[in-house]
C-alpha cells in the first residue's frame, strides 16, 4: 500500500504544473496556513491541483518523507517543492513567485 | 528549551550563522529563528529553511521543540532589506 501511495505522489507531482498538498480542500480548508496558501496561489489565475492530506491514509506520512519537509501545506511548481505557507508568501513579497509560476506555464512540456 | 541552546544548535551546523531566536509563546517550545549566513548564497528559500530545520531536527524529533518559524537571509540580503524583519508571521503545521 505504501508503495502505491509513493508512486501516486510522484506521479501527481510530475503531472501538475502547480500542486498543493494541503489540509482540506480549496473550498473548505482545514487549516489557516493551507487557506492562506491557496488564496495566494489562486490570485495569480493559473490552474492548480490540490490533494487533501486528511482525506485518506498515507499522504500525511509519506509526503514529508519524500520531500524532507515536515509541515503542510507544500507547494510544488513544475515538479519541484518550492515551500510552505511562509516561503510562498516571502517569495511573493520579494516578487519571485509570479515569474516562477508564469515560467511553469510558458514551458512547452508537461501537461496541467 | 532556552533560546541560547537553539542558537548553539544552529551554529553547530551553520558555522558562520548570525542567529536570533525568540520564544514566541513564552513556553519554551515555539520559536522564531532568524538566521543570517553566507552559506545560503545560491540556495533557494526552501533549501535555506531545510538547512535550519536540519540543525534543530533532534530537538523537534524528541519533542523539546513543538514548532519553529524560520527566516533566512544572506549577509547581502540583510543589508538590502534591513526593514524586512519587521513583519513577522506565525507559521507551522
Backbone of each chain as ProteinMPNN parsed JSONL, in Angstrom:
{"seq_chain_A": "XXXXXXXXXXXXXXXXXXXXXXXXXXXXXXXXXXXXXXXXXXXXXXXXXXXXXXXXXXXXXXXXXXXXXXXXXXXXXXXXXXXXXXXXXXXXXXXXXXXXXXXXXXXXXXXX", "coords_chain_A": {"N_chain_A": [[0.844, -1.21, 0.0], [1.891, 1.23, 0.883], [3.849, 1.62, -1.069], [2.284, 2.089, -3.326], [1.122, 4.521, -2.603], [3.355, 6.19, -2.57], [4.124, 6.058, -5.261], [1.902, 7.251, -6.403], [2.065, 9.84, -5.335], [4.459, 10.74, -6.508], [3.735, 10.674, -9.185], [1.598, 12.513, -9.221], [2.96, 14.858, -8.535], [4.64, 15.169, -10.706], [2.87, 15.468, -12.826], [1.368, 17.749, -12.591], [1.421, 21.199, -13.07], [1.184, 23.117, -11.09], [0.883, 22.094, -7.829], [-0.705, 21.5, -4.77], [-0.244, 20.148, -1.65], [-2.408, 19.891, 0.96], [-4.272, 20.695, 3.98], [-7.486, 19.762, 3.958], [-9.719, 21.168, 1.48], [-9.615, 23.496, -1.338], [-12.075, 24.803, -1.235], [-12.956, 24.209, 1.319], [-10.839, 24.624, 3.427], [-8.871, 23.136, 6.042], [-7.184, 24.335, 7.751], [-5.487, 27.244, 8.729], [-3.074, 27.974, 7.511], [-3.007, 26.454, 5.204], [-5.257, 27.541, 3.968], [-4.463, 30.227, 3.562], [-2.369, 29.868, 1.815], [-3.549, 28.681, -0.461], [-5.237, 30.782, -1.198], [-3.383, 32.739, -1.943], [-2.016, 31.488, -4.113], [-4.147, 31.085, -5.833], [-4.698, 33.697, -6.553], [-3.114, 34.339, -8.699], [-4.255, 33.29, -10.921], [-3.678, 31.004, -12.408], [-4.298, 27.577, -13.372], [-4.5, 25.066, -10.827], [-3.709, 22.1, -8.959], [-4.93, 20.269, -6.116], [-4.29, 18.231, -3.226], [-5.877, 16.588, -0.611], [-4.55, 16.044, 2.412], [-5.695, 15.027, 4.621], [-7.699, 13.418, 3.821], [-7.309, 10.735, 3.133], [-5.505, 7.674, 3.926], [-1.94, 7.691, 4.395], [-0.823, 9.881, 2.759], [-0.188, 11.986, 4.52], [1.876, 10.948, 6.004], [3.72, 10.04, 4.109], [4.361, 12.08, 2.222], [5.971, 14.117, 3.585], [8.236, 12.517, 4.099], [9.237, 12.019, 1.55], [9.866, 14.565, 0.69], [11.487, 15.782, 2.533], [10.464, 17.733, 4.16], [8.691, 18.995, 6.803], [6.06, 19.939, 7.301], [2.635, 20.925, 6.437], [0.843, 23.335, 4.442], [2.295, 22.067, 1.281], [3.817, 23.298, -1.524], [4.143, 22.613, -4.909], [5.869, 23.375, -7.873], [6.179, 22.889, -11.257], [7.064, 20.267, -10.745], [8.73, 20.518, -8.589], [9.371, 21.055, -5.154], [8.563, 24.108, -3.731], [7.952, 25.374, -1.362], [6.342, 26.055, 1.841], [3.606, 27.688, 3.503], [4.822, 30.047, 4.618], [7.118, 30.421, 3.069], [6.153, 30.675, 0.391], [4.744, 33.034, 0.656], [6.783, 34.766, 1.374], [8.331, 34.635, -0.94], [6.564, 35.816, -2.671], [6.453, 38.401, -1.606], [8.996, 39.186, -2.262], [8.752, 39.369, -4.922], [9.211, 37.133, -6.457], [7.562, 34.992, -6.898], [5.472, 35.22, -8.806], [6.808, 35.378, -11.415], [7.957, 32.802, -11.375], [5.736, 31.075, -11.428], [4.581, 31.885, -13.813], [6.543, 31.114, -15.614], [6.367, 28.365, -15.41], [4.077, 27.844, -16.828], [4.727, 28.699, -19.3], [6.59, 26.974, -20.27], [6.928, 24.383, -22.659], [6.685, 21.576, -22.25], [5.166, 18.968, -20.192], [1.97, 18.432, -19.002], [-1.046, 20.017, -17.74]], "CA_chain_A": [[0.0, 0.0, 0.0], [2.789, 2.392, 0.973], [4.5, 1.817, -2.356], [1.304, 2.723, -4.21], [0.984, 5.928, -2.198], [4.554, 6.906, -3.019], [4.05, 6.185, -6.717], [0.851, 8.233, -6.691], [2.605, 11.165, -5.01], [5.44, 11.113, -7.537], [3.001, 10.922, -10.419], [0.865, 13.781, -9.063], [3.913, 15.968, -8.536], [5.179, 15.351, -12.052], [1.874, 15.719, -13.869], [0.665, 19.01, -12.371], [2.361, 22.327, -13.045], [1.121, 23.599, -9.711], [0.195, 21.118, -6.977], [-0.612, 21.839, -3.348], [-0.696, 19.217, -0.607], [-2.978, 20.782, 1.967], [-5.271, 20.136, 4.882], [-8.792, 20.167, 3.446], [-9.833, 21.488, 0.059], [-9.656, 24.951, -1.534], [-13.394, 25.296, -0.813], [-13.104, 24.024, 2.762], [-9.544, 24.334, 4.042], [-8.977, 22.744, 7.455], [-6.051, 24.914, 8.471], [-5.289, 28.629, 8.28], [-1.915, 28.086, 6.637], [-3.444, 25.927, 3.91], [-6.182, 28.526, 3.383], [-3.71, 31.407, 3.112], [-1.547, 29.467, 0.674], [-4.437, 28.52, -1.605], [-5.7, 32.114, -1.614], [-2.296, 33.417, -2.652], [-1.778, 30.835, -5.408], [-5.342, 31.346, -6.645], [-4.721, 35.091, -7.002], [-2.376, 34.505, -9.952], [-5.142, 32.906, -12.012], [-3.283, 29.781, -13.111], [-4.924, 26.367, -12.832], [-3.654, 24.299, -9.917], [-4.345, 20.917, -8.366], [-4.664, 20.11, -4.688], [-4.574, 16.938, -2.612], [-6.223, 16.737, 0.8], [-3.769, 15.031, 3.146], [-6.534, 14.471, 5.695], [-8.793, 12.65, 3.228], [-7.059, 9.302, 3.077], [-4.291, 7.282, 4.634], [-0.669, 7.636, 3.67], [-0.219, 11.126, 2.269], [0.332, 12.8, 5.609], [3.136, 10.368, 6.446], [4.692, 9.787, 3.038], [4.826, 13.294, 1.536], [7.133, 14.699, 4.265], [9.408, 11.652, 3.941], [9.777, 12.197, 0.207], [10.297, 15.933, 0.405], [12.324, 16.321, 3.599], [9.808, 18.966, 4.616], [7.846, 18.352, 7.815], [4.724, 20.502, 7.555], [1.734, 21.237, 5.325], [0.828, 22.878, 3.051], [3.508, 22.007, 0.482], [3.5, 23.762, -2.882], [5.056, 22.153, -5.965], [5.762, 24.036, -9.171], [6.967, 22.151, -12.251], [7.663, 19.056, -10.197], [9.704, 20.823, -7.546], [8.835, 21.707, -3.951], [9.098, 25.461, -3.541], [7.852, 25.771, 0.034], [5.059, 26.053, 2.531], [2.903, 28.969, 3.584], [5.685, 31.211, 4.86], [8.052, 30.636, 1.956], [5.49, 31.228, -0.802], [4.432, 34.445, 0.918], [8.028, 35.537, 1.308], [8.693, 34.745, -2.362], [5.653, 36.796, -3.259], [6.912, 39.729, -1.17], [10.226, 39.505, -2.987], [8.449, 39.448, -6.356], [9.78, 35.966, -7.14], [6.585, 33.924, -7.098], [4.724, 35.382, -10.059], [7.582, 34.903, -12.58], [8.157, 31.355, -11.296], [4.502, 30.432, -11.88], [4.407, 32.197, -15.236], [7.501, 30.296, -16.354], [5.86, 26.994, -15.423], [3.05, 27.717, -17.862], [5.315, 29.012, -20.596], [7.396, 25.865, -20.772], [6.055, 23.591, -23.516], [6.449, 20.196, -21.815], [4.338, 18.715, -19.006], [0.579, 18.868, -19.093], [-1.58, 20.554, -16.491]], "C_chain_A": [[0.87, 1.248, 0.0], [3.428, 2.697, -0.367], [3.561, 2.498, -3.345], [1.146, 4.204, -3.903], [2.159, 6.732, -2.722], [4.529, 7.111, -4.53], [3.024, 7.248, -7.114], [1.349, 9.655, -6.439], [3.548, 11.621, -6.121], [4.745, 11.465, -8.838], [2.236, 12.251, -10.346], [1.799, 14.981, -9.162], [4.399, 16.248, -9.959], [4.131, 15.82, -13.062], [1.058, 16.994, -13.644], [1.666, 20.158, -12.288], [2.365, 23.0, -11.686], [0.308, 22.59, -8.904], [0.386, 21.519, -5.514], [-1.113, 20.66, -2.513], [-1.149, 20.062, 0.57], [-3.895, 20.017, 2.908], [-6.632, 20.663, 4.449], [-8.728, 20.452, 1.953], [-9.83, 23.008, -0.101], [-10.985, 25.551, -1.055], [-13.561, 25.215, 0.702], [-11.755, 23.657, 3.385], [-9.684, 24.07, 5.537], [-7.866, 23.357, 8.307], [-5.79, 26.289, 7.882], [-4.128, 28.779, 7.314], [-2.246, 27.551, 5.25], [-4.347, 26.938, 3.212], [-5.418, 29.706, 2.8], [-2.882, 31.084, 1.871], [-2.395, 29.34, -0.586], [-4.905, 29.892, -2.113], [-4.628, 32.839, -2.417], [-2.092, 32.815, -4.045], [-2.941, 31.13, -6.363], [-5.286, 32.741, -7.277], [-3.968, 35.301, -8.311], [-3.155, 34.004, -11.158], [-4.735, 31.678, -12.806], [-4.069, 28.594, -12.541], [-3.963, 25.665, -11.874], [-4.446, 23.13, -9.343], [-4.044, 20.895, -6.874], [-4.944, 18.665, -4.282], [-4.812, 17.189, -1.131], [-5.519, 15.642, 1.599], [-4.561, 14.42, 4.303], [-7.56, 13.478, 5.157], [-8.546, 11.145, 3.232], [-5.771, 8.96, 3.79], [-3.048, 7.472, 3.765], [-0.033, 8.965, 3.33], [0.479, 11.89, 3.388], [1.688, 12.272, 6.103], [4.176, 10.376, 5.325], [5.203, 11.053, 2.354], [6.029, 13.908, 2.268], [8.393, 13.847, 4.135], [10.065, 11.878, 2.585], [10.429, 13.562, 0.028], [11.279, 16.487, 1.426], [11.772, 17.662, 4.082], [8.68, 18.54, 5.558], [6.385, 18.792, 7.877], [3.916, 20.668, 6.267], [1.181, 22.639, 5.522], [2.232, 22.77, 2.449], [3.136, 22.333, -0.961], [4.585, 23.293, -3.853], [4.793, 22.932, -7.237], [6.711, 23.313, -10.126], [7.728, 20.985, -11.628], [8.619, 19.279, -9.044], [9.026, 21.502, -6.358], [9.428, 23.102, -3.819], [8.918, 25.943, -2.107], [6.474, 25.578, 0.608], [4.513, 27.466, 2.575], [3.855, 30.159, 3.716], [6.586, 31.485, 3.677], [7.334, 31.199, 0.731], [5.106, 32.694, -0.572], [5.69, 35.309, 0.862], [8.486, 35.707, -0.138], [7.827, 35.787, -3.049], [6.085, 38.222, -2.885], [8.159, 40.159, -1.933], [9.991, 39.629, -4.491], [8.934, 38.245, -7.136], [8.735, 34.925, -7.525], [5.9, 34.024, -8.465], [5.537, 34.933, -11.278], [7.798, 33.397, -12.569], [6.927, 30.607, -11.82], [4.303, 30.657, -13.371], [5.31, 31.307, -16.079], [7.003, 28.857, -16.468], [4.856, 26.801, -16.56], [3.553, 28.105, -19.244], [6.124, 27.865, -21.161], [6.479, 24.886, -21.494], [5.761, 22.185, -23.0], [5.53, 20.151, -20.604], [2.926, 19.287, -19.144], [0.117, 19.389, -17.738], [-2.392, 19.498, -15.773]], "O_chain_A": [[0.639, 2.191, -0.758], [3.545, 3.855, -0.767], [3.975, 3.372, -4.107], [1.049, 5.035, -4.806], [1.982, 7.827, -3.257], [4.864, 8.187, -5.026], [3.246, 8.036, -8.033], [1.089, 10.562, -7.229], [3.448, 12.745, -6.611], [5.113, 12.426, -9.513], [2.234, 13.021, -11.307], [1.474, 15.988, -9.791], [4.55, 17.4, -10.364], [4.464, 16.49, -14.039], [0.151, 17.289, -14.422], [2.634, 20.098, -11.53], [3.414, 23.405, -11.186], [-0.827, 22.272, -9.261], [1.495, 21.835, -5.082], [-2.257, 20.229, -2.652], [-0.377, 20.851, 1.115], [-4.244, 18.86, 2.67], [-6.906, 21.858, 4.556], [-7.803, 20.029, 1.261], [-10.019, 23.735, 0.874], [-11.018, 26.667, -0.535], [-14.231, 26.057, 1.3], [-11.552, 22.522, 3.816], [-10.502, 24.691, 6.215], [-7.642, 22.942, 9.444], [-5.867, 26.474, 6.667], [-4.176, 29.606, 6.404], [-1.823, 28.117, 4.242], [-4.219, 27.167, 2.009], [-5.69, 30.137, 1.68], [-2.717, 31.924, 0.987], [-2.015, 29.829, -1.65], [-4.958, 30.125, -3.321], [-4.916, 33.47, -3.434], [-2.007, 33.541, -5.035], [-2.734, 31.39, -7.549], [-5.764, 32.945, -8.392], [-4.153, 36.324, -8.97], [-2.766, 34.263, -12.296], [-5.393, 31.343, -13.79], [-4.457, 28.604, -11.373], [-2.751, 25.672, -12.09], [-5.673, 23.165, -9.253], [-3.033, 21.434, -6.425], [-5.737, 17.971, -4.918], [-4.054, 17.906, -0.478], [-5.851, 14.463, 1.48], [-4.147, 13.42, 4.89], [-8.215, 12.778, 5.928], [-9.494, 10.366, 3.327], [-5.029, 9.847, 4.21], [-3.124, 7.415, 2.538], [1.156, 9.169, 3.576], [1.596, 12.379, 3.219], [2.536, 13.04, 6.558], [5.35, 10.674, 5.549], [6.363, 11.1, 1.946], [7.033, 14.198, 1.618], [9.498, 14.384, 4.069], [11.29, 11.924, 2.478], [11.417, 13.7, -0.692], [11.85, 17.556, 1.21], [12.522, 18.594, 4.372], [7.794, 17.791, 5.146], [5.556, 18.086, 8.45], [4.448, 20.563, 5.162], [1.059, 23.093, 6.66], [3.209, 23.283, 2.993], [2.245, 21.712, -1.539], [5.774, 23.54, -3.651], [3.644, 23.128, -7.634], [7.896, 23.149, -9.835], [8.894, 20.749, -11.947], [9.252, 18.336, -8.569], [8.212, 22.408, -6.531], [10.648, 23.264, -3.798], [9.648, 26.83, -1.666], [5.572, 25.029, -0.024], [4.905, 28.327, 1.788], [3.71, 31.158, 3.012], [6.803, 32.641, 3.311], [7.852, 32.113, 0.09], [5.141, 33.499, -1.502], [5.663, 36.435, 0.366], [8.966, 36.772, -0.525], [8.297, 36.542, -3.899], [6.086, 39.125, -3.722], [8.354, 41.342, -2.214], [10.909, 39.953, -5.245], [9.059, 38.318, -8.359], [8.988, 34.073, -8.377], [5.769, 33.032, -9.181], [5.021, 34.179, -12.103], [7.824, 32.77, -13.628], [7.053, 29.631, -12.56], [3.909, 29.748, -14.102], [4.901, 30.808, -17.127], [7.192, 28.208, -17.497], [4.793, 25.736, -17.174], [2.878, 27.866, -20.245], [6.33, 27.776, -22.372], [5.386, 24.585, -21.015], [4.691, 21.647, -23.282], [5.163, 21.191, -20.057], [2.741, 20.482, -19.372], [0.798, 19.224, -16.726], [-2.928, 19.757, -14.696]]}, "seq_chain_B": "XXXXXXXXXXXXXXXXXXXXXXXXXXXXXXXXXXXXXXXXXXXXXXXXXXXXXXXXXXXXXXXXXXXXXXXXXXXXXXXXXXXXXXXXXXXXX", "coords_chain_B": {"N_chain_B": [[13.032, 24.633, 25.832], [15.915, 26.769, 26.076], [16.353, 29.858, 24.337], [19.065, 30.347, 23.806], [20.215, 27.803, 23.671], [19.162, 26.865, 21.304], [20.241, 28.648, 19.484], [22.879, 27.779, 19.683], [22.694, 25.17, 18.618], [22.021, 25.727, 15.944], [24.278, 27.097, 15.131], [26.176, 25.114, 15.31], [25.706, 23.635, 13.04], [25.59, 25.514, 10.961], [28.135, 27.299, 10.429], [28.955, 30.018, 10.172], [26.811, 31.41, 11.035], [24.743, 34.13, 11.93], [22.548, 34.257, 14.493], [19.257, 34.724, 15.61], [17.053, 34.083, 18.132], [13.722, 33.813, 19.131], [11.43, 33.244, 21.73], [8.266, 32.43, 21.062], [5.921, 32.027, 22.425], [6.431, 32.0, 25.084], [6.623, 29.596, 26.299], [8.73, 27.996, 25.868], [8.8, 26.219, 23.747], [7.917, 27.016, 21.244], [9.37, 28.642, 18.683], [10.813, 31.481, 17.051], [13.211, 31.587, 14.555], [15.776, 33.405, 13.335], [18.067, 33.527, 10.82], [21.16, 34.542, 9.589], [23.38, 34.019, 7.057], [26.189, 33.384, 4.976], [26.343, 30.95, 3.824], [23.97, 30.451, 2.661], [23.938, 31.486, 0.169], [23.053, 31.342, -3.252], [21.274, 29.318, -2.802], [17.895, 28.064, -2.841], [14.961, 29.417, -1.173], [13.65, 27.324, 0.103], [15.65, 25.429, 0.364], [17.352, 26.795, 2.055], [15.766, 26.989, 4.359], [15.546, 24.282, 4.919], [18.119, 23.641, 5.692], [18.268, 24.999, 8.152], [16.208, 23.732, 9.527], [17.291, 21.154, 9.651], [19.34, 21.567, 11.423], [18.135, 21.808, 13.899], [16.795, 19.489, 14.165], [16.984, 17.278, 15.924], [15.946, 18.254, 18.318], [13.365, 18.85, 17.551], [12.427, 16.338, 16.858], [12.528, 14.886, 19.286], [10.686, 16.216, 20.707], [11.277, 18.401, 22.299], [11.118, 20.849, 21.1], [8.209, 22.252, 19.749], [7.227, 23.755, 17.577], [8.578, 25.678, 14.889], [9.442, 28.789, 13.436], [10.839, 30.1, 10.628], [13.201, 32.429, 9.419], [15.321, 33.417, 6.829], [18.41, 34.754, 5.574], [21.029, 35.968, 3.435], [24.148, 37.629, 4.186], [24.321, 39.72, 2.483], [21.668, 39.993, 1.574], [20.549, 40.804, 3.977], [21.627, 43.305, 4.388], [20.42, 44.585, 2.3], [17.677, 44.544, 2.828], [16.908, 45.723, 5.412], [14.745, 46.485, 6.856], [12.982, 44.504, 6.486], [12.55, 42.546, 8.357], [10.581, 43.306, 10.037], [7.854, 42.57, 9.637], [6.413, 40.032, 11.081], [5.284, 36.703, 10.817], [3.178, 34.109, 11.936], [3.953, 30.81, 11.561], [3.731, 27.297, 10.72], [2.671, 24.004, 11.469]], "CA_chain_B": [[14.449, 24.936, 25.641], [16.287, 28.183, 26.103], [16.753, 30.365, 23.021], [20.523, 30.233, 23.605], [20.523, 26.428, 23.262], [18.814, 26.738, 19.887], [21.301, 29.363, 18.765], [24.062, 26.913, 19.622], [22.422, 24.081, 17.676], [22.089, 26.236, 14.573], [25.667, 27.448, 14.809], [26.955, 23.89, 15.117], [25.512, 23.195, 11.658], [25.879, 26.611, 10.027], [29.217, 27.853, 11.237], [29.091, 31.484, 10.168], [25.465, 31.959, 11.195], [24.244, 35.058, 12.947], [21.256, 33.653, 14.825], [18.44, 35.383, 16.631], [15.963, 33.164, 18.473], [12.729, 34.37, 20.057], [10.397, 32.344, 22.244], [7.056, 33.119, 20.592], [4.766, 31.812, 23.299], [6.863, 32.018, 26.473], [6.512, 28.244, 26.849], [9.976, 27.273, 25.609], [8.718, 25.203, 22.687], [7.577, 27.633, 19.952], [10.416, 29.633, 18.493], [11.181, 32.052, 15.756], [14.66, 31.519, 14.373], [16.232, 34.237, 12.217], [19.454, 33.138, 10.561], [21.862, 35.222, 8.501], [24.602, 33.263, 6.777], [26.572, 33.364, 3.568], [26.19, 29.609, 3.266], [22.683, 30.417, 1.946], [24.064, 32.064, -1.181], [22.805, 30.424, -4.349], [20.276, 28.301, -2.447], [16.509, 28.547, -2.817], [14.468, 29.609, 0.186], [13.333, 26.054, 0.758], [16.921, 24.795, 0.75], [17.846, 27.53, 3.225], [14.977, 26.58, 5.525], [15.864, 22.883, 5.218], [19.372, 23.655, 6.461], [17.973, 25.403, 9.531], [15.428, 22.64, 10.131], [18.19, 20.039, 9.945], [20.187, 21.891, 12.573], [17.383, 21.642, 15.156], [15.952, 18.31, 13.976], [16.975, 16.416, 17.117], [15.045, 18.843, 19.318], [11.989, 18.716, 17.037], [12.073, 14.919, 16.882], [12.277, 14.373, 20.637], [9.573, 16.947, 21.298], [11.653, 19.562, 23.096], [10.522, 21.976, 20.372], [6.977, 21.854, 19.082], [7.067, 24.432, 16.294], [9.504, 26.76, 14.612], [9.169, 29.703, 12.33], [12.207, 30.379, 10.186], [13.505, 33.44, 8.405], [16.727, 33.292, 6.457], [18.955, 35.757, 4.663], [22.488, 36.078, 3.362], [24.574, 38.924, 4.73], [23.989, 40.709, 1.45], [20.21, 40.196, 1.68], [20.249, 41.506, 5.212], [21.959, 44.71, 4.16], [19.459, 45.147, 1.335], [16.32, 44.736, 3.362], [17.037, 45.789, 6.862], [13.441, 46.668, 7.495], [12.081, 43.399, 6.129], [12.296, 41.683, 9.506], [9.513, 43.849, 10.873], [6.585, 41.861, 9.528], [6.518, 38.635, 11.486], [4.064, 35.911, 10.675], [3.224, 32.834, 12.64], [3.816, 29.701, 10.62], [3.995, 25.981, 11.311], [1.732, 22.992, 10.952]], "C_chain_B": [[14.681, 26.434, 25.759], [16.689, 28.626, 24.696], [18.248, 30.197, 22.753], [20.917, 28.832, 23.174], [20.252, 26.237, 21.778], [19.837, 27.471, 19.029], [22.525, 28.477, 18.599], [23.872, 25.785, 18.614], [22.575, 24.557, 16.233], [23.541, 26.513, 14.193], [26.567, 26.228, 14.677], [26.865, 23.409, 13.673], [25.934, 24.265, 10.651], [26.886, 27.526, 10.733], [29.243, 29.377, 11.298], [27.771, 32.179, 10.525], [25.378, 33.024, 12.289], [22.829, 34.591, 13.246], [20.54, 34.508, 15.863], [17.237, 34.491, 16.896], [15.01, 33.849, 19.447], [11.738, 33.282, 20.454], [9.05, 33.014, 21.985], [5.912, 33.06, 21.589], [5.122, 31.892, 24.784], [6.833, 30.636, 27.116], [7.743, 27.39, 26.526], [9.877, 26.201, 24.549], [8.223, 25.732, 21.337], [8.554, 28.783, 19.714], [10.394, 30.232, 17.099], [12.696, 32.062, 15.685], [15.019, 32.341, 13.132], [17.714, 33.95, 12.018], [20.005, 33.922, 9.379], [23.175, 34.486, 8.279], [24.917, 33.322, 5.292], [26.533, 31.959, 2.982], [24.854, 29.469, 2.532], [22.793, 30.908, 0.505], [23.856, 31.005, -2.254], [21.792, 29.338, -4.034], [18.884, 28.909, -2.507], [16.074, 28.697, -1.364], [14.21, 28.272, 0.87], [14.608, 25.326, 1.185], [17.512, 25.479, 1.987], [17.1, 27.081, 4.483], [15.294, 25.139, 5.919], [17.164, 22.767, 6.004], [19.107, 23.979, 7.929], [17.185, 24.302, 10.243], [16.327, 21.484, 10.526], [18.992, 20.312, 11.214], [19.455, 21.698, 13.905], [16.523, 20.377, 15.146], [15.869, 17.453, 15.245], [15.978, 16.94, 18.153], [13.586, 18.8, 18.867], [11.526, 17.266, 17.179], [11.747, 14.433, 18.292], [11.257, 15.227, 21.398], [9.966, 18.132, 22.167], [11.141, 20.85, 22.442], [9.273, 21.476, 19.661], [6.856, 22.502, 17.695], [8.115, 25.521, 16.138], [9.049, 27.542, 13.4], [10.541, 30.213, 11.922], [12.218, 31.578, 9.241], [14.988, 33.372, 8.115], [17.138, 34.428, 5.539], [20.462, 35.562, 4.564], [22.864, 37.439, 3.935], [24.22, 40.052, 3.763], [22.49, 41.038, 1.487], [19.888, 41.096, 2.857], [20.506, 42.997, 5.032], [20.908, 45.369, 3.276], [18.1, 45.418, 1.948], [16.337, 44.687, 4.879], [15.688, 45.918, 7.555], [12.521, 45.475, 7.292], [11.757, 42.481, 7.297], [11.092, 42.126, 10.335], [8.251, 42.998, 10.843], [6.748, 40.395, 9.88], [5.189, 37.933, 11.267], [4.238, 34.613, 11.453], [3.025, 31.732, 11.609], [4.109, 28.387, 11.335], [3.031, 24.995, 10.722], [0.386, 23.615, 10.646]], "O_chain_B": [[13.776, 27.246, 25.57], [17.295, 27.857, 23.949], [18.657, 29.939, 21.621], [21.855, 28.672, 22.393], [20.997, 25.55, 21.078], [20.248, 26.978, 17.979], [23.132, 28.424, 17.53], [24.782, 25.477, 17.845], [23.183, 23.878, 15.405], [23.976, 26.205, 13.083], [27.603, 26.287, 14.014], [27.821, 22.847, 13.138], [26.55, 23.967, 9.628], [26.52, 28.398, 11.521], [29.521, 29.958, 12.347], [27.631, 33.388, 10.34], [25.867, 32.845, 13.405], [21.994, 34.534, 12.343], [21.128, 34.951, 16.849], [16.483, 34.178, 15.975], [15.437, 34.399, 20.462], [11.273, 32.506, 19.619], [8.724, 34.031, 22.598], [5.041, 33.929, 21.603], [4.24, 31.857, 25.642], [6.997, 30.508, 28.329], [7.794, 26.208, 26.868], [10.764, 25.354, 24.445], [8.121, 24.964, 20.38], [8.562, 29.769, 20.451], [10.015, 29.59, 16.119], [13.377, 32.484, 16.619], [14.612, 32.008, 12.018], [18.517, 34.111, 12.937], [19.401, 33.962, 8.307], [23.983, 34.346, 9.197], [24.014, 33.311, 4.455], [26.674, 31.792, 1.771], [24.631, 28.469, 1.85], [21.857, 30.764, -0.281], [24.412, 29.909, -2.177], [21.476, 28.52, -4.897], [18.701, 30.101, -2.262], [16.716, 28.182, -0.448], [14.504, 28.097, 2.053], [14.643, 24.686, 2.236], [18.095, 24.826, 2.853], [17.704, 26.828, 5.526], [15.311, 24.805, 7.104], [17.3, 21.905, 6.872], [19.641, 23.331, 8.829], [17.451, 23.979, 11.401], [16.161, 20.897, 11.595], [19.286, 19.396, 11.983], [20.092, 21.451, 14.929], [15.645, 20.203, 15.991], [14.796, 16.961, 15.592], [15.259, 16.165, 18.784], [12.678, 18.723, 19.695], [10.389, 16.999, 17.568], [10.806, 13.662, 18.483], [10.997, 14.994, 22.578], [9.097, 18.805, 22.72], [10.781, 21.809, 23.124], [9.281, 20.409, 19.048], [6.422, 21.85, 16.746], [8.493, 26.192, 17.098], [8.386, 27.039, 12.493], [11.311, 30.695, 12.752], [11.351, 31.716, 8.377], [15.811, 33.281, 9.026], [16.315, 34.991, 4.817], [21.094, 35.056, 5.491], [22.003, 38.294, 4.142], [23.875, 41.165, 4.161], [22.096, 42.203, 1.437], [19.078, 42.018, 2.761], [19.716, 43.837, 5.461], [20.55, 46.532, 3.462], [17.45, 46.41, 1.621], [15.852, 43.751, 5.514], [15.523, 45.505, 8.703], [11.422, 45.425, 7.845], [10.793, 41.718, 7.237], [10.642, 41.405, 11.225], [7.647, 42.733, 11.882], [7.182, 39.602, 9.045], [4.119, 38.494, 11.5], [5.351, 34.104, 11.59], [2.038, 31.731, 10.873], [4.672, 28.379, 12.43], [2.616, 25.144, 9.573], [-0.53, 22.921, 10.203]]}, "name": "protein", "num_of_chains": 2, "seq": "XXXXXXXXXXXXXXXXXXXXXXXXXXXXXXXXXXXXXXXXXXXXXXXXXXXXXXXXXXXXXXXXXXXXXXXXXXXXXXXXXXXXXXXXXXXXXXXXXXXXXXXXXXXXXXXXXXXXXXXXXXXXXXXXXXXXXXXXXXXXXXXXXXXXXXXXXXXXXXXXXXXXXXXXXXXXXXXXXXXXXXXXXXXXXXXXXXXXXXXXXXXXX"}
